[in-house]
């Protein structure tokens, strides 16, 4: 069976904004270009960007729901990012050199009882995805619609913060792809694991308010997983409308 790519999304700064793109070039052994290139270390973290570290070292949506409402636009030529938030307005800055401007703009988005953001760090070798291997996430629209049915209303796909979305395949069939070669456009990936989910999914991506019990909805399926994390094994290009299939 063959599905079709419907969305390609990157997150230049981990947990701080999302951006849809029309196409992307994947490189073997790497994360999606410009996805989680930067992350925001908090006061209890010693992350400096020289090596991958797990999400606990960074400010993130599971601890700060308001972060979910940030959107982003990346200028690849200048390595600058424009962030938008419904209560903070907009900021255009260079994450490599203007971290203080970002911290001032984002002040108040982290709850007072959580570790506060202290610096932006740039990943030296790979994006700061949540897996301990460089990964891209594959998300099934049919599975998303199943979760919507459990909740009883429409939900934004941005709750999942995934990379590559596809449609026209059965709900949850993506879990059967673990360990198999999957062709997407001219790239080939191998899914390595399911993506376990947390409270970040409860936040509305438009408002930053927690307004849906996604974890309980997932419990009704017998797990708390949504999407799969895949390793790129053959470099290639992916565009909206491209086919996705199991080889």
N, C-alpha and C positions, 0 to 999 in steps of 0.2 A: 504494500500500500504506500501511496505517496501523499505527503502533505505539502503545504505551501507556506512560505515565510510571510508573516503579516506585520511584524514589528521587529526592528533592531534598535536596541537601547543601550547606551553607555552611561556610566556614572563617573565623570572625571574625578570628583572628590568623594571618597567613600562616605556614604550615608548623607551627603550634602548635595543633592540635586541629581536630576536625570535629564537625558537628552536623547530624542529619537533621531536616527540617521537613516538614510536611504540605502546605504551599502557599506560594507566593511571588508577589509582584507585581513584574514586570519593567518598567523604564522605558527608553524608547528612548535609545540612546547611553550607557547606564550598565551597570556590572557588576551582578551580583545584590546586592540589599540585604544589607548586613552581611557580604559575602564579601570576605575580605582587607582589611577596613576598617583594620586595624592590621598592622604588620610589625615585625620585630625587627632593627634595624640592628646591624651588628657594628663592631668597632674600626677596620676599614679603610674604612668607609663614611662618606660625608658626607650620607646621606639624612636629610631632616628632615620629610618628609611633604608638602611644598609642591607637589611634582610627582612624576609617576610615574617610577620607576627600575626597571631590570631586576633579576632575582632575585639577581644576584651581589652586590648591596649588602646582602643580608639573610641571617640565619641560616636554614638550610633543610635539608630531609631528605637531599639529595644529599651533604652534607658531615657531617651529624649524624644517623645512622640512628635513634637513640633518640627523636627528635622524632616519629616515625611513630606512637608508642603513645599520644600525647596525644589525649584527647577533650575536647569543650567544650560548655558550655551558656551561651547568651547571654541576659541580661535586657535586652530592648530598651528598656524604660521607664527603667532606671537606667544603661544603657550599662556594665553590669558583666558580667564573664565568669568562669565557674567552669571551671577546668581540672582534669583528672584524668590521672594517669600511674601505671603499676603500681609504680614504685619511689619516686615523689615524693609520692604521696597527692594531696590536693586543695587548690586555692587559689581563693578568690573575691576578685576585686579589680576596680578600675576602671582599665583600661589608660591612660586619659588622665591620671590623677593618681597612680597607685600603681605606676609602673613599677619602682621599686626593690624592691617586694615580689615582683613577678614575677621579676626578675633573681635574687633570692635563692632563690626556689623552684626556678627552672630551672637553677641552678648545677650543673655536672657533666654536663648533657645534651649539651653541645658538646665534642667531643674536644679534648684539650689542645693538639694540633698544628694546630687550626683557629682562625680568627679568632673571638674571643670576643664574645658578645652584650654590647652596651653600653646600648641604649635602645630603648624602644618608640616608634614614630612612627605617627601617624594620617594616613590619606590625606585630603588636602584636597578633591580633586575626583572621584576614582574609586578603586575597589579596586585593590590591588596584585597584579592577575593577572599572569601571565608574558608576556602579549602586549602590544605597544605600542599597542593600542587597547582600549577597555573591552570585555571579553568574558565570555561564559558558556561553559562546556564541556558538550558533549553526548556522552554515553557509551552505547554499545550493549552490552547484556548478551550478545548472541550473539557479538560480537567477544571479550568477556571470556571466554566459555566456550571459544572457540577457543584462547586463550592458556592457559587451564587445561589443555586437552587436550595442548598441547605440553609443559607442565611435568609433567603426570601427576598432578595433585592439585588439590583445591579451593583457590581463592585469594580473599582478601577484595577486594571492589571498592574498598576505601579505599586500596589501593596507588596508585590512579590519581588520587586527590584531585580528582575531577570534581564537577560541579554537578548536572546533570540526566541521570538514567539512564532508558533506555527499553528495552522488549523487544518481541518479536513481529515483528521485521524481520530480514532476512538479515545474517549476519556481514559486517562491513566495508562494508556498503552506505552507511554514513554518509559515507564518503569521496567518494561521488558527489554529495553535497549541496553541495559547495563552490560558492559563488556563487549558490545558488538560495534562494528564499524557503521557509522552513519554519515551519509553524504549530504552536504548542504551546499548548494551551488557547486563550486569546484573544490570546496574544502571537504576534508574527512575528519571526523572527530570520533572518539570512543568515550561514551558516558562511563564514569567510574563510580558514581554514587548518587543517591537521592539527596535532595536538599532538605535537611531538617529545618523546621520553622519555629519562630519565636514571637514575642509580643510586638515586634516591629510591624507585623502584618495587621495589627488591630488599628493602626493609625490611618486616617483618611488622608490621601495624598493631596487633596485640595485644601484642607483646613489644618491638618496636623493634630486633629482631635482623635482620640480612641473612640470608635463608634461601631465596631463590629467584632464579634467574638470568633475570629477565624480559627483559633486553635481548637475550640470545641467543635466547630464544623468539621475540621480535619479528623478529630477523634471519631466522628461518626463513620469515617471510612476505615478505621482501624489503624491509623498512623497519624503522624504530624509532619508529613513530607509534602512538598510541592516543588516540582521541577527537578531536573537532574543536572549534575555538574559533569562536564565533559572535558577531555583532554584533546587538544588539536594535534592530530598525527600527520596530516597532509595539508600543507599551506594552500590557500585558495581564497577566492572572492565570493562574497554572499551579497545578494541584493533582495529588496522587497519583491515578492512574487516568485522567487526561486523555489525549486522543489527541495524537499527533505525526505530522505528514505533510508531504510535499513538495507545495507548491502548483503 
